[in-house]
Amino acid sequence: MKNFTLLCLIILDIFCGYSQQSKIKSGNKNYDNYAYVDAIKTYERVANKGYKSEDLFKKIGNSYYFNSKFEGSAKWYDELFSVNPSPEAEYYYRYAQSLKATGQTNKANKILSEFNAKYKNDSRAKLYRNNVNYLDKIKANSGRYNIENAGINSKYSDYGTFIYNNKIYFASARDTGNFTKRKHKWTGEYFTNIYDANADTKTDTTSKVNKIRSTVNSRFHESTIVFTKDGNTVYFTRNNFADGKKGKDANKVTLVKIYKAKLENGKWTNVEALPFTSDNYSTAHPALSPDEKTMYFASDMPGSLGQSDLYKVSIDGNGVYGTPQNLGKDINTEGKETFPYVTSENEIYFASDGHPGLGGLDVFVGQIETDGSISDIQNLGNDINSPKDDFAYIIDPVTRRGYFSSNKDGGLGSDDIYKFLETKRLKCVQELNGVVTDAETGAVLPGTKLTLYDGMQRIKNSTVADSNGQYDFAVECGKNYSVRAEKPEYSTKEVNVSIPETSGKTSLPIALEKSICKVTIGDNLGKCFGIRMIYFDLDKSNIRPEAALDLEKILDVLNQNPTMKLDIRSHTDSRASHQYNQSLSDRRAKSTVNWLIENGIARERLTGRGYGETELVNECSDDVNCTEEQHQMNRRSEFIITGL
């Protein structure tokens, strides 16, 4: 995986012969050229002879850290802190991550506390500060998976899966070529290419692994492949290499880009980098939204918050790409966020070393809101996550089966692919259901219209009871709702319900009473149909949320009785002056009339005026001491029938 974590996919154009210069200079040359395996050998020979240097310890620690060899990075960062107890912010965080990866959690948390105190504005410090008990949360999210080796691993790095057309595709550093074998000096392993194997979803087995023989694979790194549903387009990550030429940044380093290819006559052709990529920054690990109109990916492009951020870019029907958008501070940190995966349930899974975790990269999940923001980010727990790097998580939201990659202890190679079955969902899932019946006879009432409102009286959903009088809504755990049931010849009824904070089903049966009220001219429609008066806040004429809910009932009656006419009468309490109250009640009456007109009732069917404090319903006149609830009773609207 490290071969393809952003900023960790560098092609090395160096030769390994040692010069006659000092060993430190030789080590620095390797380090500056990202030849970390060779740099470690040189640096450690010097350090083991007693040479101490802050710069040396930083570079040895980094060389191990960038290869996820956390035992080595913990050792040398410890040496760094012995010569400089207060280095830059990044070394606090890398040291803490390395300590967690080697089981030294208490010491890691001590370093994180120092990091938090010294670098309060770092988002990772803020996340730690707001989640001091993060280990308890991780523990609570654990015990939800059955995990097995995927059966396709080698002694090298294998990672980053995608399932398409009963095949599993992944990247591997195994080199199955017969002749030249090229090694990457960052890790000392072969360059990664795309491989596949048959995947039988029924028996949960895989077949022999094969290297993809197409223009998708090159002499350098490829990984994280994704196909469109029609199979005609493939996206993948590759070193900046096309048409036999390497692209390089200003420092003459070859980074990584997202490429695509088209299937023509059974062959992949027209391999090209996506238009928003660049020689000067990396883009990697593409993931498509279920409707394939949005691509999510990782990048360190200008504007990134950290070492790599998650982005999205739109794809229109003609295959034109929009401008990449950073997913924001809710998900991105000063660390690394990478390997996104999006499901049909608007969940985004990703790997991060910036959010509180067990060490290295951990896998997290967040909810994609309608405005594009990411909420409710949670660590998946210690089944998936370990003190090492865990990443490249994909899941089928229906079967709850999937794959992830990790360099956790016990694997065959430096990274391994694991398959899993999620046995218990992390997200609390609730269903609100019930049966609508006749209150007198108990007969079911199919065809009843049911509307779901949230705690702010906003409409969340609506449905119609089926032939058995049954209904159901998907609802959020721990929330309050109300359900409104409407059926001709029955009185409209609303029922409040509180949803538990645990997954399951909540039953809410609703019994409706037949409407027996006969109205005539002069009657108050509100009283007849059991509709509460339309209340207003003190000194206000705007429609309150609960008032709008009641006005919808008036609206429904007017729609069912197209010849009915109403006179809307608004009243105030006795507080404030008589003149002010008269003016206020007129505004309230007009506000009520206008609401009905805006919702489709003809103006000629409605009249309205204010009565101020002239028709109080209790003794709360001027200078009488009354409670707020008593005054509230006088702030009302009435609906007098003037025509039928």
N, C-alpha and C positions, 0 to 999 in steps of 0.2 A: 504493500500500500504506500509506503513512504516514497516509492518510486514516482507515485502520482499524486501525492498530497501537494497542493499548490506551493510553489517555490521549491518543490522537492523533485522536479522532473527536468533535470538539466543534463544536456548532452555534453560530455566532456571531450574537448579536442586537445588533450594534453598527452604527453608521453611521460612514462613513469621513471625514467632514468634520473638518478640523484645527481645533482651537481656537486661541485667541490666546495660549495658555500656551506655555511654553518647549517646544522640540522634544524635550527629554528627557522631560518630562511627557507629551507626546503619544505618544512611543515607548513609555513605560511603560504607558500606557492600552491601546495596541494589544497589547503583550506580555501584560498581565494578562488581556486578553480573547482570547488565543490567536490574534490576528491577526498571525501571525509574518511574513508577506510584507510587510505595511505597517510592522511594527516594524523590520524590517531596513532599509528605505528611510530611515526617520527616524534610526535610530541611526547608520547609516553616514555620513549627511550630517554628523552631529555629530562622529563619530570622525575622519572625514577632514579636519576642520578643526583636528585636534590635541588634542581633548579626550580625556583618559585617565581611566578610572575602572574599578576592579575590577568593580563592579556592571554597568557598561555592557558590558564585554568578556564577562562571563558571559552577559548576555542576548542579545548579538549571536551569540555562539557557540551558545547554546542554540537560538535561532531558526533558524539554519542546520541544526543537528544534528537537531532535531525534524522537519525536512523532508528529512533524509538528504542534504543538500547539504554533503558532507564537506570539499570544498575550502574553503568559507567557514568552517565550524566550526573546521577546523585553523588557519586564519589567525588567527581571533579568540581561540581558546584559547591560541595562542602568545602573543598580546598579554596575555592574562590572566596567564600564568605569568611574563611579564616584570615585571608590577607586583606579583604575589604568587606566589613560587615554591612556596608550600605551601598551596594551596586545599583545599577539602573533597574527600573520596574520589571523589565522582562526577565531578569535573572531571578528575582523573587518568585515570579510565577513559574518559571521553568523548574526551579529548584523544588518548589512545592509539588508540582506535577510529578517530578521524578521521585520524590519521597513517597507520594501516594502509590506510585506504580511499584515501589519496592516494599510496600506494606508498612511504611513508617507514617501512618495517618496522623497520629498526635503531633509529631514534629512538623508534618506538612501543614496542619492547621495553625500551628504556632507561627510558621513563616507567612501563611496567608493573613493572619492577624496583623503581623508587622507590615505586610504589603498593603493591607487595608488602611492602616494608620498613616502610612507614608504617602500613599498614592490614592487619595480618597476619590479623585475624579475619574479614575480608571473604571470602566464599566464592569470589569471582572471583580474589582474590589467592592463595588456596589452590590453586585450579585451575591458575593460572599457575605457581605454585611446584612443583606436582606434574607439570607438563607443560612444562617449560622448552624441550624439543625438539618443541613442538607443530607447528612448521612441517614437520619431518621426517615426522611422523605424517600430516599432511594430504597431503603429497606422496606418501606410500606409498599413500594411499587414492584417488589421482587416476588419470586415464586409463581410466575404466571406463564412460564414457557417450558416446553419439552424441546431439548436441543440435541442435535446429533451432528457429527462430521458429515459434510455433504457428499463424501465419497469421490471427489474429483481433485483432491489436493495432491501436491507434490512436495518435495523437500525444499522448494523455492517459494517465492511469493505468489499466492493465488488470491484474487480478490475481485470485488465489483461485479455482481451478477445482474443478468436481465433474462427474463423468461419470454420467449416468443415462439409460437408455432411448435410447441412441445419440445423445444430445445432450451438448454441453459447456456448462456453466453457469459464469458468472464475473461479477465486478464490474468496472464500467468507469465512468470519469469523463467519457466522451464524453457529450454531451447531444444526443439525437436528437429532442427535442421541437421543435415548430414555433413555440412562443410564448415564454413566460417561461423564461429560463435562469438558474438560481441557482448562484452560486459560493460556495465555502467559503473563508473568509479565512485559514484555517490554511495552505492550500497555494496558493490562487489558482486552483484548478481547480473544475470543476463537481462537484456532489454525485454520489456513485457510486450506481448502480442495478444490478440484476441483468439480464444479457443472456444469450442462448443462441445456439448455432449447431449445425447438424447435424454429427455427428462420425462419419465412416465408419472404423470400426476396421480394416477389411480393407485399404482403400487409404490409411489414415492421412491423410485429408484432412478439411477442414471447409468448411461452406457459408457463405452470407451471415449476418452477425450481426444479431440481432433483439433489441429491448428487450422484456422480459417485460411483457405487458399484464395485470396482475392487482393485487390488493390487497397482494401481497408488496412491490412497489415503492411508495415514498412520495415526498414532496417533499424528503426528507433522505437520509441515507446508508443503503444496504443493501450487504451483502457476504456472502461465505463461506456459501453455501447448501449444504444437504445433505438428500437425500431418504431416506425409509425404503424398504426393498426393495419393499414393496407399492405405493409411490407415493402413499399416502394421507395422509402427513404430511410436511411440509417444515419444517426448522429453518433459521434465518438470523440474521445480525447486523444490527441496525438501531439508529439513534439512538433515544433514549427518546421515541418518538412513536407514539401510538395514539389512535384515535377523534378525530383532529384536534387533539389536545392534546399539548404537550411536557411531559415530566417533567424536573425540575431538582433538583440536589443543593443542599446548604446554601449553596453559593457561587453559586447560580443558573446553574449550568452543566449543559447537557444532555449526558449521557454515552451509553453504548451498552449495549444489552441483547440477549440471545438471545431470539428470538421463534419461535413455531411457528404453522402454519396447517394446516387440514384441507381435503382435497379432497372437495367435495360437488357432485354433478351437473356435474362438469367444471370447477368454479370453486373457487378457494382462498378459504375463509371462516374465520371464528373466529380471526382473527389476535390472538394474545395473547402477552405476555411470560411466560417460564417462571417458576415460583413462587419460585425461589431467586435471582432477579435483584433489583436494588434501584435506586432513584434515586440512591443515595449511592456506588455503585461500579460499575465496568464489568464486563460479561461479554461474551465475544465468541468467534468462530471455533469453532463446534460441530463435533465429529467423533464419529461413532458407531462403537462396536465392531462387529465382524462379526456378532455375535448380537443386536445392537441393544439389549442390556440395560444398556449403560454409555455415557454421553456424556462425552467429554473436551472441555475448553474452556479458555480463558485468562481470567484475572480478576485484578483488584487488590483484591479483597474483603478485609475485615479478616482478619488471620492470614497474609496473603501475606508471603513472604520478600523479594520484590523489587518492581520496578516493575510487573511482571505475572508471574503464576505459572500453571502448568498444574494443572488440577483434573480430577476425575472425579466423576460423580454417577450413581447407579443409577436404572434405569427398570424398574418391575415390569410384569407382564403387563397391568395395568389402566391403564398410562400414568401411574402415580404416581411422582414423583421423590423420591429420598432426600436426604440431607444431603450437600452437596459436600465432597469430601475433597481436600486438598492432596496432590499427588504426591510431595512431600518434597524434602529437601535434596540427594538424589542427582541430581535433574534441575533443580530451581529454584535460582536465584541471586539476588543483589541486583539484577541487571539485568533484562532482559526475556526471558521464555520465552513463546512464542506460536505460533499456527497448528499445532495438533497434528493428526496423522493416524495412524490405527491400522490395521494389516493383520491378516489371518488367521494370520500367523506370529508374532503377539504382539510385533510391532515397533511402536514409536512414533517417528514422524518429527516433528520440531518445529524451529522457528527460535529462535535465541538469540543475544544479544549478550554473554552472561555467560560462556559456555564458550569456551575458546581457539579463535579463528577468524582469518579473513583480514581482518576489518573489517566494520562494520555488523552486520546479522543474517546468520548462517550457518545452514545446514541440518544437523541432527544426527540420528542414529538411536540408540535405546536398546532394550534387551530388557525386556519386561514379564514379571517373574517371577510364579510362582504365588501368592506372598504380596502381589502388587501393587506391589512395589518395582521400581525401574528400574535396570538394570545395563548394563555394557558400552557406555557412551555414546561414540559416535565421530563425528567430523566427516566428511561425505560426500566431501570432497576438492575440488580446485580446478576440476573440470569444472562442478559445480553451483554451488559457492561462489565468490565474487569479493570484491574489497575493498569492494564496496557492499552493499546489502541483498538477500539471497536468502531466499526464504520460500515458504510455501504449497505444499509438496511433497506430491504424491500419486502412488501407484504401484500398478499391478496386480501382485500378487505372483506371478502365473502367467506373464503375458507379459513382465513387467519393463518395461512401457511406462508412461509417466506424464507429469505436467506439474509445473512449478514457476514461480514468479514472481520477477522480479528487476528492479532498476534499474541493472544493470551497464551499462557503456559499450557503445555499439553498438546500443541498442534504438531503437524508434520513439518511445516516449513516456517519461513519468517512471517508469512501471513497465510491464514487458512480461511476457507469458506465453510460456514455452518448453515444447516437447515433447521427450521424450527416450526413448532405449532404453538400458537398463542392460546392458552387454555382459559385465560381470564382477561377480559379487556381492561385496559388501564383507565380509559374514559368511562365515567359513570353514564349509563344509558338507561333511560326511563321511557315507558310508554303509559300514557293516560288513556284509559278505555272505559267503556260502560255500555249500558243498554238503556234506551229511552222507552218509557212505558206510559200507559194511561194510569193516572193516579188512582182512579176509582176501580177500573176493571183489571188492571195489571197487564192488559194487552200491549204487545210491542208496537211501537210507532215508527215504521220504516218511512223514509223520506223526510225525517225531521232535519232541519238545517241546524248545524252546530258550529259555533264560532268560538275560537280560543283567543283569550286576551291575556296579556302578561300583567304584572303587578302595576304597571303604569297605564293600564287600560288601552294598550296598543294591540291591534289585531295581529296575531301571530300566524293563524291558520284557520281554515274552515273546511267543513266536510258535510256530507249528508249520510244519515244513518242508513245502513244496508237493509236488506229484506228481513233481517232478524232484529232490526232496531239497534244494531250495534254500531259503535263508532270507536275510533282510536286516533290519538295524536302522539307524535314524537315530542317529548318535552325535556327540559333540562333539569338535572338533579338539583335539589335544594332551592327551587324557585317556587313562587306563588303565582297561581293562575286563576282565571274565572272562565267558566264555560257557559255560553248563552245558547239555549235551545228554543227554536221557533218552529211552529207548525200551525197552519190554518185551523181555526176553530178551537185552538188551545191558547191559554195564556202563556206569553213568553216568560221563561224562567232563567235565572242566572244562579250558578252555584260556584262558590269559591273552593279552591283545593290547594293544599301545600304538598309539594312533591318531596319525597325522602331524598337523602343524600347518598343513597346506595342504589346500585343498578337493580332493575326489576320492573314490575308493572304496578300501576296505581289504578284502582277501580273507582269509578265515579258514576253510579247509576243515577238517572234523572227521571223523575216522575212528573208528568205534566197534567195540569188540571184543565178541564174544558172551560172555554169562555162562556159564561152564562149572562154576562153583563149586556143589557140592551141599552143602547145610547139614544139620546134624543137631543134636540137643540136646547142649549143651555147647560148641558152636563159638562163636567170637568173631565176631559178625556184621560188625564193622568190618573185620577182616582179610579175611574171605571176599569182601566186596564192594569191596575196595580203598578203604575209607573211612578217612581219617586219624583218629587218636585225637582226642578233644575236649580241647583244651588250655585251661588257665586261666593267668591272670597270677598272679604271686607273691602269696600271702596273699589271693587273691580267689576268690569263688565265682560271680561273674556270668558269663553267657555272652558270649564275645567274638564279634565279627562273623564271623570266619572259622569259629568253632565253630558258630554258627547255620547257616552254609552246610552244614557236615557233618551237623548234626542233621537238616536237611531231607532228606538222603539216607536216614538211618535212618527218618525219618517216611515216606518214599516206600516203603521196603521193608515197613514195618509195614502200610501201607495196601494194598499188593499181596498181603500174606499176613495176612488178618484173624484167623487162629487163632494166629499166632506170639506168643510171650511172651518178655520179656527181663528179665534181671537186670542192672541198671546198677551197675557197680562203679567207684568213684572212688578215685584214689590221689594222694598228695602226694609231694614230695621230702622229704629228711631234715632240712632246715633248720627251725628252731623246735623246740618241745618235742614229745614224743610225744603228749601229751594235746591240745595245740593242733592238731597235724596230723590227729588222729583226728576232732576236731570239725570242722575245715575240710573234710575229705574227705566227711563226712556232709552238710554243707551243699551241697557240689558235686554229690553224687549226687542230693539232693533237687531242686537247681536244674535238673539235666538231666531228671529224671523230670517235674517240673512243666512244663518247656518242652514236652515231648511231649504231656502231658495238655491243656495250653492249646491245642495245635494239633490236638486231636481224637482222641487215642488214649485208650481206656478205661483207667481207673486199675487195674482188676483184671488187665490184661495186663502190668503193670510192677511190678517191685520194685527196690529200690536200697539200697545201704549204702556207707559209707566204710571204707576199709582203711588210711587214714593212710599211714605210711611202712613198713608191714609187708611190702610186696611190691614192692621196688625192682627195676627192670629192668637196673640196672647197679651198679657198685661205689661209687656216690656215697652212702655211709652217713655217719653222724655223723663229723665231724672229718676227712673226706676232701676234699682240694682238687679241686673239679670246676668245669668251665666252666658258664656259664648255660645253654647249649644242652643239656649233659648233665643238669642238674637239670630242665630243661623236659621231658625224656623221661619223668621219673617223675611229673610232674603230668599225669594222664591220666584218661580214662574208658574203660571197656570195656563191651561189649554182649554178654552171654552168653545164648545161646538156651536157654530153660528149657521151652519148649513149642512144638509145631508143629501 
